[in-house]
Amino acid sequence: MSLAGSAIVVWFTDPMSDPDRLNGGASPGAGDMLQLLLDGQARTKADLAHLTGLARSTVSARVDALLASGLVVPAGEGLSTGGRPPSRVAFNPRVGLVLAADLGASHATVAVSDLGGRILDSTTRPLRIADGPAAVLDGVLTDGRALLEAEGLRGIPLVGIGIGVPGPVEHSTGRPYNPPIMPGWDRFDVPGYVQRTFDVPVLVDNDVNVLALGEQATSFPDVEDLVFVKVATGIGAGIIAGGRLQRGAQGSAGDMGHVKVPYSPESSHAPGEDRDLEELASGTAIATALRAQGLDAVTSSDVVELVRNGNPAAIEATRQAGRDVGEVLAMFVNLLNPSVIVLGGSIARAGEHLLAGVREVVYRRSIPLATQHLAIVQTHTGEKAAVLGAAIMVARHILSSANVDAYVAHTTTRTEIPA
C-alpha cells in the first residue's frame, strides 16, 4: 500500500516545547528523538543535537536507526554555512496506516488514514447500533478491508484501529459500559472481536472524546484547554486540558448528561424538581416537549427541521435547551477554565439558537476571569471529525516514545509497531 498527499502531523506533538519535552531526560532514545520531528518540520542532525543537548555522534546513531526503521526519511538539504550542505530528515507518515470508525445510532463511517492523521479514503453506511456488536462490527471490518485493498494502499502495513461508539467506554479495556442506546454491547470485548480479523492494537472510546480530538486537530491546534459538547440523542462532553484528553479514572469523564440542572425561572421543570440535563435538553427531550404542544416531532432531525423552517415553538425550545446546557457548562467553566467550548451534535446543526442559549447563561453565571477570553462556538468540522479523532487517538498511541523505541529495536525483523 502507498499513501498519497502531504501529511499534517502537528497534532501529535507533545504540548510542551521541544526543549521542555526533553528536559530532565538524561538520554532521549530514538522514540524521544522522533517526537521532535512530529511537527512536520524537517531538521538536520545538528538541529536535533542543539535541541537535545546530546553529542552529535549520539544523535547521528539514533537518527540512523529511525531512518533504517522507515519512521523518518531524507528531506533534502539544509542551509550551508560553508562546505557541503547538511542533510535534513523528516517524519514519514507513510510508514503505516490506521483504520478509524465512527459508530452512531444509525450510521457507521469507516476511514483509512496515514500516521500523520491525513484521511485517505472513507465510506459511510446506514446501520442500527441496536443490532448488536457482531453485526455492526462485521460491517465495519468489511468496509475497512475494502478500503485497505484499494489501489495505492497495498503494501503499507495496518498498525492500529480506532473506534468511537455512542456510549460510555472503559477505555483501558475498550469495552462499552452499560450504554443506554446500545443493547447487547454492555462489556462486549470490542478489541478482541476486531483483532480476530486484524491483529493490531484496537482502541475504543466514547464518540464525544474522539470528536474533541478531531475538533482540536482541525480547528484549534494551538488550544490546549477545550471542551467539546455533543447535543444529540444524548449529551456528553469531551475534555481536553493541558493539551491532553481527560478520560478520568475509569473513562467516564465528561458525562454531563446526567448532571442535575439547577432550577431557573426560564427552565421547563418545576422548582424543587430534580431533572438530568438529558431529560431537559437532548434532542429526544426537545421533541417530547414539542409533541406536547401538538407538533410532529419524534427525533432530533425533526427538531432541526422545525427550527430551520422557522417554527417559533421549536426555536424557543432549542434556545431553552441551550440555556439548560449553559447551566451545566457554567460549572465546567468555573472548574476547568477552558479557552474554547465547541457545540456539536445534531441539535447544534439547527442554527444559532442553541449556541445563543448557552452563551446567555455561561457568560452570566461564570466568574469573570474564566470568561475573559472564553470562546463558545459551533463545530467547524464536517462529518469526518469523529473518524479523524479516532485516527489521531491511535496515531498518538503508536507514535509514543516507548512504542517507537520497541519498533526501532525490531526493525531487523520488520515487525509491526507493537501495542
NORQUI-V309189 format. One record per residue. N is the residue number from 1. SS is DSSP state (alpha for helix, beta for strand, coil for the rest). NEAR is the number of other C-alpha atoms within 12 Angstrom. D_FIRST is the distance of its C-alpha to the first C-alpha in Angstrom with 2 decimals. Layout:
# NORQUI-V309189
{{N	SS	NEAR	D_FIRST} {N	SS	NEAR	D_FIRST}}
This chain:
# NORQUI-V309189
{{1	coil	23	0.00} {2	coil	25	3.79} {3	coil	32	6.90} {4	coil	20	10.08} {5	coil	18	13.62} {6	coil	20	15.73} {7	coil	27	15.89} {8	coil	30	19.07} {9	coil	37	19.82} {10	alpha	30	23.62} {11	alpha	39	23.63} {12	alpha	41	22.75} {13	coil	36	25.74} {14	coil	30	28.78} {15	coil	26	31.65} {16	coil	18	33.79} {17	coil	16	33.96} {18	alpha	25	32.36} {19	alpha	24	35.62} {20	alpha	17	36.59} {21	alpha	22	33.34} {22	alpha	28	34.20} {23	coil	17	37.95} {24	coil	11	39.39} {25	coil	15	36.53} {26	coil	12	38.21} {27	coil	19	35.16} {28	coil	31	31.75} {29	coil	32	28.97} {30	alpha	37	25.45} {31	alpha	34	24.51} {32	alpha	37	27.37} {33	alpha	49	26.51} {34	alpha	51	23.05} {35	alpha	45	24.85} {36	coil	44	26.54} {37	coil	40	23.33} {38	coil	37	21.89} {39	coil	26	24.00} {40	coil	28	21.72} {41	coil	26	24.53} {42	coil	28	24.12} {43	beta	33	26.90} {44	beta	31	28.62} {45	alpha	36	29.69} {46	alpha	28	33.17} {47	alpha	29	32.13} {48	alpha	36	30.71} {49	alpha	27	33.87} {50	alpha	19	35.97} {51	alpha	27	34.25} {52	alpha	32	34.39} {53	coil	25	37.63} {54	coil	26	36.17} {55	coil	19	37.08} {56	alpha	20	34.87} {57	alpha	15	34.41} {58	alpha	22	33.08} {59	alpha	31	30.71} {60	alpha	25	29.55} {61	alpha	22	28.86} {62	alpha	33	26.79} {63	alpha	41	24.81} {64	alpha	26	24.16} {65	alpha	29	22.95} {66	alpha	36	20.52} {67	alpha	26	19.33} {68	alpha	24	18.94} {69	alpha	33	16.90} {70	coil	31	14.40} {71	coil	40	15.75} {72	beta	38	17.59} {73	beta	28	17.29} {74	beta	24	20.16} {75	beta	21	21.26} {76	beta	16	24.13} {77	beta	18	27.75} {78	coil	23	30.22} {79	coil	16	33.79} {80	coil	13	36.05} {81	coil	10	39.38} {82	coil	8	40.57} {83	coil	8	39.00} {84	coil	10	35.34} {85	coil	15	33.07} {86	coil	21	31.12} {87	beta	22	27.36} {88	beta	28	25.47} {89	beta	35	22.41} {90	beta	37	20.28} {91	beta	41	18.01} {92	coil	37	14.27} {93	alpha	41	12.71} {94	alpha	37	9.17} {95	alpha	38	9.88} {96	coil	41	9.09} {97	beta	45	8.87} {98	beta	54	12.16} {99	beta	53	13.48} {100	beta	57	16.88} {101	beta	55	19.70} {102	beta	49	23.07} {103	beta	44	25.68} {104	coil	35	28.94} {105	coil	32	32.09} {106	coil	21	31.08} {107	beta	26	27.40} {108	beta	38	23.91} {109	beta	39	21.16} {110	beta	45	17.64} {111	beta	43	14.97} {112	beta	51	11.56} {113	beta	51	11.87} {114	beta	43	10.83} {115	coil	49	13.44} {116	coil	44	15.61} {117	coil	47	16.34} {118	coil	39	14.96} {119	beta	38	14.53} {120	beta	37	11.70} {121	beta	34	12.93} {122	beta	32	15.71} {123	beta	30	18.19} {124	beta	26	21.79} {125	beta	24	24.06} {126	beta	19	27.73} {127	coil	23	28.75} {128	coil	23	31.70} {129	alpha	31	31.13} {130	alpha	25	34.45} {131	alpha	21	33.02} {132	coil	24	32.02} {133	alpha	31	29.04} {134	alpha	24	27.98} {135	alpha	20	27.91} {136	alpha	37	26.22} {137	alpha	38	23.52} {138	alpha	22	22.80} {139	alpha	29	22.13} {140	alpha	41	19.84} {141	alpha	34	17.82} {142	alpha	25	17.72} {143	alpha	27	16.49} {144	alpha	38	13.87} {145	alpha	27	12.51} {146	alpha	21	12.56} {147	alpha	32	10.70} {148	alpha	36	7.75} {149	coil	21	7.91} {150	coil	20	8.25} {151	coil	16	7.57} {152	coil	17	5.41} {153	coil	27	3.13} {154	coil	19	2.65} {155	coil	17	3.44} {156	coil	28	4.18} {157	coil	31	7.40} {158	beta	42	9.46} {159	beta	40	12.56} {160	beta	41	15.05} {161	beta	52	16.51} {162	beta	53	19.34} {163	beta	52	21.92} {164	beta	51	24.97} {165	beta	47	27.92} {166	coil	44	31.28} {167	coil	42	33.51} {168	coil	40	34.49} {169	beta	42	32.12} {170	beta	30	33.05} {171	coil	36	30.14} {172	coil	21	30.65} {173	coil	21	30.03} {174	coil	33	27.98} {175	beta	33	30.74} {176	beta	38	32.31} {177	coil	31	36.01} {178	coil	19	38.55} {179	coil	28	36.57} {180	coil	20	39.15} {181	coil	25	37.09} {182	coil	28	34.80} {183	coil	23	37.03} {184	coil	23	35.74} {185	coil	31	33.29} {186	coil	24	35.82} {187	coil	23	34.55} {188	coil	26	31.81} {189	coil	27	29.22} {190	alpha	40	26.15} {191	alpha	34	23.92} {192	alpha	24	25.21} {193	alpha	26	24.61} {194	alpha	35	20.97} {195	alpha	22	20.35} {196	coil	17	21.52} {197	coil	21	18.19} {198	coil	25	15.85} {199	coil	20	17.43} {200	coil	29	16.67} {201	beta	35	19.17} {202	beta	41	20.31} {203	beta	43	22.55} {204	beta	46	24.92} {205	beta	49	27.35} {206	beta	48	29.84} {207	alpha	49	28.57} {208	alpha	52	30.92} {209	alpha	50	29.59} {210	alpha	48	26.03} {211	alpha	51	27.66} {212	alpha	54	29.56} {213	alpha	50	26.49} {214	alpha	45	24.84} {215	alpha	45	28.16} {216	alpha	41	28.77} {217	alpha	38	25.39} {218	alpha	29	25.70} {219	alpha	24	29.44} {220	coil	29	31.12} {221	coil	27	28.98} {222	coil	23	32.26} {223	coil	28	34.11} {224	coil	31	34.43} {225	coil	34	36.75} {226	beta	42	35.66} {227	beta	50	36.43} {228	beta	50	34.47} {229	beta	47	36.69} {230	beta	45	35.51} {231	beta	47	38.40} {232	coil	43	37.62} {233	coil	37	38.70} {234	coil	40	38.90} {235	beta	44	39.19} {236	beta	41	37.32} {237	beta	44	36.43} {238	beta	46	33.53} {239	beta	45	35.11} {240	beta	41	33.62} {241	beta	30	36.28} {242	coil	20	36.07} {243	coil	28	32.42} {244	beta	29	31.49} {245	beta	35	31.11} {246	beta	32	34.26} {247	coil	27	34.00} {248	coil	21	37.37} {249	coil	12	38.42} {250	coil	20	37.03} {251	coil	28	34.63} {252	coil	30	37.23} {253	coil	30	37.78} {254	coil	36	38.05} {255	coil	38	39.61} {256	alpha	37	42.06} {257	alpha	35	42.61} {258	alpha	24	45.11} {259	coil	28	47.09} {260	beta	25	50.64} {261	coil	33	51.45} {262	coil	30	54.71} {263	coil	22	57.30} {264	coil	20	57.97} {265	coil	13	60.35} {266	coil	21	57.53} {267	coil	32	55.70} {268	coil	28	55.87} {269	coil	25	56.93} {270	coil	15	60.49} {271	coil	14	61.85} {272	coil	13	61.40} {273	coil	16	58.76} {274	coil	20	55.62} {275	coil	24	52.49} {276	beta	26	48.85} {277	alpha	40	46.81} {278	alpha	32	44.73} {279	alpha	33	48.04} {280	alpha	45	48.98} {281	alpha	50	45.98} {282	coil	43	43.02} {283	alpha	41	42.24} {284	alpha	32	43.93} {285	alpha	38	46.99} {286	alpha	46	47.33} {287	alpha	37	47.13} {288	alpha	27	49.79} {289	alpha	31	52.05} {290	alpha	31	51.70} {291	alpha	21	52.50} {292	coil	16	55.66} {293	coil	16	56.61} {294	coil	13	56.18} {295	coil	22	52.79} {296	coil	23	50.09} {297	coil	27	47.37} {298	coil	24	45.39} {299	coil	27	41.94} {300	alpha	34	40.48} {301	alpha	26	39.41} {302	alpha	30	43.07} {303	alpha	45	44.17} {304	alpha	38	41.77} {305	alpha	26	42.97} {306	alpha	31	46.60} {307	alpha	32	46.09} {308	alpha	22	44.38} {309	coil	15	47.30} {310	coil	17	49.71} {311	coil	22	51.35} {312	alpha	18	53.62} {313	alpha	28	53.54} {314	alpha	40	49.75} {315	alpha	31	49.57} {316	alpha	29	52.12} {317	alpha	39	50.54} {318	alpha	49	47.18} {319	alpha	37	48.88} {320	alpha	36	50.77} {321	alpha	47	47.55} {322	alpha	46	46.40} {323	alpha	38	49.67} {324	alpha	48	49.18} {325	alpha	50	45.65} {326	alpha	41	47.23} {327	alpha	38	49.81} {328	alpha	40	47.17} {329	alpha	49	45.04} {330	alpha	36	48.17} {331	alpha	28	48.23} {332	alpha	36	44.57} {333	alpha	38	45.49} {334	alpha	24	48.53} {335	alpha	17	46.76} {336	alpha	28	43.35} {337	coil	31	44.13} {338	coil	34	40.73} {339	coil	32	40.16} {340	beta	38	38.41} {341	beta	44	38.66} {342	beta	43	36.17} {343	beta	45	37.10} {344	beta	42	34.49} {345	coil	40	34.42} {346	coil	32	35.91} {347	alpha	46	39.45} {348	alpha	41	38.42} {349	alpha	33	37.25} {350	alpha	37	40.89} {351	coil	30	41.67} {352	alpha	27	43.68} {353	alpha	32	46.08} {354	alpha	46	44.30} {355	alpha	39	43.52} {356	alpha	29	47.17} {357	alpha	34	48.48} {358	alpha	39	46.30} {359	alpha	36	47.36} {360	alpha	27	50.99} {361	alpha	33	51.21} {362	alpha	34	48.89} {363	alpha	29	50.58} {364	alpha	22	53.97} {365	alpha	25	53.53} {366	coil	28	51.41} {367	coil	21	53.04} {368	alpha	16	53.18} {369	alpha	17	51.35} {370	alpha	26	48.32} {371	alpha	29	48.15} {372	coil	19	49.06} {373	coil	17	45.56} {374	coil	28	43.89} {375	beta	28	41.73} {376	beta	36	41.41} {377	beta	31	38.91} {378	beta	33	36.95} {379	coil	37	33.20} {380	coil	26	31.38} {381	coil	28	27.95} {382	coil	19	26.81} {383	coil	28	25.62} {384	coil	37	22.29} {385	alpha	40	24.22} {386	alpha	48	24.00} {387	alpha	52	20.25} {388	alpha	50	19.95} {389	alpha	50	22.51} {390	alpha	49	20.85} {391	alpha	51	17.61} {392	alpha	50	19.97} {393	alpha	46	21.83} {394	alpha	44	18.93} {395	alpha	46	17.72} {396	alpha	36	21.36} {397	alpha	28	21.62} {398	alpha	42	18.57} {399	coil	45	19.68} {400	coil	30	23.31} {401	alpha	30	25.13} {402	alpha	24	25.77} {403	alpha	29	22.21} {404	alpha	36	21.05} {405	alpha	29	24.01} {406	alpha	28	23.15} {407	alpha	32	19.54} {408	alpha	36	20.86} {409	alpha	24	23.49} {410	coil	20	21.04} {411	coil	22	18.73} {412	coil	14	20.46} {413	coil	13	19.12} {414	coil	19	15.58} {415	coil	22	16.09} {416	coil	30	14.50} {417	coil	39	16.54} {418	coil	27	19.63} {419	coil	25	21.31}}
